[in-house]
Amino acid sequence: MVTLLTETGEYELAGAEPSTEALWCSANDALQATGWAAKPEGLCKGEICVPLPGGREREFVDGGRINLAALWRHLGQPAVRSERGHVWVLSESARERKAALASLEAPDFALPDPSGRMHRLSDYRGKKVFLVTWASW
């Protein structure tokens, strides 16, 4: 069992095979945890596809498994693990985080209104938005 921490949350990968440099997991687990899937054109997340280096495809995809650590490093992103390899963190680089903070653009999120209809912040890009927050503590 491997615990994977990503920007979107924490995932338990029951069939994952970690090593010192690789994190092999099923294609289904990779899709659920990261949104990346193997396609004929390479590894894809939605409409964005990253071609795999010629002759090195098996470093990234092998049968029904995907090496998430290799993908992350290929994307220039950090992939770190615990000493035993039972916890992995796949994140964006500090440079990208710094650029996002400097842009002053709020990250996208979705919340329901009182009637239950979902609203995404990105639906209101370019418009003035007044957000009200409250906490009991």
FITI-832615 format. One record per atom (N, C-alpha, C): residue in three letters; x, y, z. Coordinates in steps of 0.1 Angstrom, whole numbers, plus 5000, padded with zeros to 4 digits. Example, Ala and Ser with C-alpha at 12.3 -4.5 7.8 and 13.67 -1.06 7.14 Angstrom:
! FITI-832615
ALA513249435078 ALA512349555078 ALA513249675078 SER512849785071 SER513749895071 SER512950005079 
***
This chain:
! FITI-832615
MET500949885000 MET500050005000 MET500950125000 VAL500650224991 VAL501450344990 VAL500450464992 THR500850565000 THR500050685001 THR500650784991 LEU499750844983 LEU500250944973 LEU499551074976 LEU500351174978 LEU499851314980 LEU500051394968 THR499051454963 THR499051544951 THR498451674955 GLU498351764945 GLU497751894947 GLU496251874949 THR495651764945 THR494251744946 THR493851664958 GLY494751604965 GLY494351524977 GLY495351414980 GLU494851324989 GLU495551204993 GLU494951084988 TYR495750994982 TYR495250874976 TYR495950754981 GLU495250644983 GLU495850514987 GLU495950424975 LEU497150384971 LEU497350304959 LEU497650164964 ALA496650074964 ALA496849944969 ALA497849864961 GLY497749864948 GLY498649784940 GLY499949854935 ALA500249964941 ALA501450034936 ALA502749964939 GLU503749984931 GLU505049914932 GLU506050024933 PRO506450074945 PRO507450184946 PRO508850124946 SER509750204941 SER511250164942 SER511950294946 THR513250294945 THR513950424948 THR513650534938 GLU513450504925 GLU513250604915 GLU511950594908 ALA511150494910 ALA509850474903 ALA508650454912 LEU507550494907 LEU506250464914 LEU505350414903 TRP505350284902 TRP504450214892 TRP503150194899 CYS502050224892 CYS500650194896 CYS499850164884 SER498650114887 SER497750074876 SER497250204869 ALA496950184856 ALA496450304848 ALA495250364855 ASN494350284861 ASN493150334867 ASN493550424879 ASP494450374888 ASP494950444900 ASP495550574895 ALA496350574885 ALA497050694880 ALA495950794875 LEU494950754868 LEU493950844864 LEU493150904875 GLN492750824885 GLN492050864896 GLN492850964905 ALA494050944907 ALA494851024916 ALA495451154909 THR495751144896 THR496451254889 THR495751304877 GLY494751234872 GLY494151274859 GLY494851234847 TRP496051174848 TRP496851134836 TRP496550994832 ALA496450974819 ALA496150844813 ALA497050814801 ALA497350694799 ALA498150654787 ALA497250644775 LYS497650704764 LYS496950704751 LYS498050684740 PRO497650654728 PRO498550624717 PRO499550744715 GLU499050874718 GLU499850984715 GLU500851024727 GLY500750944738 GLY501550964750 GLY500750964762 LEU501251034773 LEU500451044785 LEU499651174785 CYS498351164787 CYS497451274785 CYS496651304798 LYS496451434800 LYS495551484810 LYS494551574803 GLY493351524802 GLY492351594794 GLY492751604779 GLU492851724774 GLU493251744760 GLU494751764759 ILE495451774770 ILE496951794770 ILE497651664770 CYS498451644760 CYS499251514759 CYS500751544758 VAL501451464765 VAL502951474765 VAL503451354758 PRO504151374747 PRO504751264740 PRO505851204748 LEU506051074748 LEU507051004755 LEU508351004747 PRO509451014753 PRO510751014745 PRO510850874737 GLY511250894725 GLY511350774716 GLY512350674722 GLY511950544722 GLY512850444727 GLY512850424742 ARG512150524749 ARG512050514764 ARG510650504769 GLU509750464760 GLU508350454764 GLU508050364776 ARG508850254777 ARG508650154788 ARG509150204801 GLU509850324802 GLU510150384814 GLU508950454820 PHE507950484812 PHE506750554816 PHE505550464817 VAL505350384807 VAL504150294805 VAL504650154802 ASP504050054810 ASP504449914808 ASP503149834810 GLY502549794799 GLY501349714800 GLY500249814806 GLY499549774816 GLY498449854822 GLY498949934834 ARG500349964834 ARG500850034846 ARG501550164841 ILE501550264849 ILE502150394846 ILE503150434857 ASN504350474854 ASN505350524863 ASN505150674866 LEU504350704876 LEU504050844879 LEU505250924882 ALA506250864889 ALA507450944893 ALA508250984880 ALA508350894871 ALA509050924858 ALA508251034850 LEU506951024850 LEU506151124843 LEU506351264850 TRP506351274863 TRP506451394870 TRP507851454867 ARG508851374868 ARG510251424865 ARG510351474850 HIS509751394841 HIS509751434827 HIS509051574825 LEU508051604834 LEU507351734833 LEU508151844840 GLY509251804846 GLY510051904854 GLY509451934867 GLN508751844873 GLN508051864886 GLN508751774896 PRO508651814909 PRO509251734919 PRO508451614922 ALA509151494924 ALA508551374929 ALA509451324940 VAL508951324952 VAL509751284963 VAL509051174971 ARG509851094978 ARG509250984985 ARG509850974999 SER509150895008 SER509750865021 SER510850765019 GLU511650755030 GLU512750655029 GLU512350515025 ARG511250475031 ARG510750335028 ARG509950325015 GLY509650445009 GLY508850444997 GLY507350424998 HIS506850425011 HIS505450405013 HIS504650535012 VAL505250645011 VAL504550775009 VAL505350854998 TRP504550894988 TRP505050974977 TRP504351114976 VAL505051214972 VAL504451344970 VAL504751384956 LEU503751414948 LEU503851464934 LEU503251604934 SER504051704932 SER503651844933 SER504051924921 GLU503752054922 GLU504252144912 GLU505452214918 SER506352264909 SER507552324913 SER507352454921 ALA508352484929 ALA508352604937 ALA508252724928 ARG508952724916 ARG508852834906 ARG507452854902 GLU506652744899 GLU505252764895 GLU504452814906 ARG504652774918 ARG503852824930 ARG504152974932 LYS505453014930 LYS505753154932 LYS505153234921 ALA505153194909 ALA504453264898 ALA502953274900 ALA502353174906 ALA500853174908 ALA500553274919 LEU501453284930 LEU501253374940 LEU501453524935 ALA502453544927 ALA502753674922 ALA501653724913 SER500953634906 SER499853674897 SER498653724904 LEU498553694917 LEU497453734926 LEU496053674921 GLU496153574912 GLU494953504908 GLU494653394917 ALA493353404922 ALA492953304932 ALA492753164925 PRO493153054932 PRO492952924926 PRO491452894924 ASP491152814914 ASP489752784911 ASP489252694922 PHE487952704925 PHE487252614935 PHE485752624931 ALA485052524937 ALA483552524934 ALA482852504948 LEU481752584949 LEU480952574961 LEU479452584957 PRO478552524964 PRO477152534961 PRO476552664967 ASP475552714960 ASP474752824966 ASP473652764975 PRO472852844982 PRO471852794991 PRO470852694984 SER470652704971 SER469752614964 SER470452494960 GLY471752484962 GLY472552364958 GLY473152364944 ARG472952474937 ARG473652494924 ARG475052524926 MET475952444919 MET477452464920 MET477852594912 HIS478852664918 HIS479452784912 HIS480952764913 ARG481652784901 ARG483052774901 ARG483552924900 LEU484652944907 LEU485253084907 LEU485653114892 SER486153014885 SER486553044871 SER485453084862 ASP484153054866 ASP483053104858 ASP482853254858 TYR483553314868 TYR483353464870 TYR484653534867 ARG485653464860 ARG486853534856 ARG486553664848 GLY487253774851 GLY487053894844 GLY485953984849 LYS485253924860 LYS484154004866 LYS484554024880 LYS483954124886 LYS484254154900 LYS483454054909 VAL484153994919 VAL483553894927 VAL483753934942 PHE482653924950 PHE482753954964 PHE482553824971 LEU483653774978 LEU483553654985 LEU483453685000 VAL482553615006 VAL482353635021 VAL482653495027 THR483553505037 THR483953385044 THR483553395059 TRP483453285065 TRP483153285080 TRP483753165086 ALA484253175098 ALA484753055105 ALA484253065120 SER483952955126 SER483452965140 SER484552975150 TRP485752955146 TRP486952955155 TRP487553095154 
***
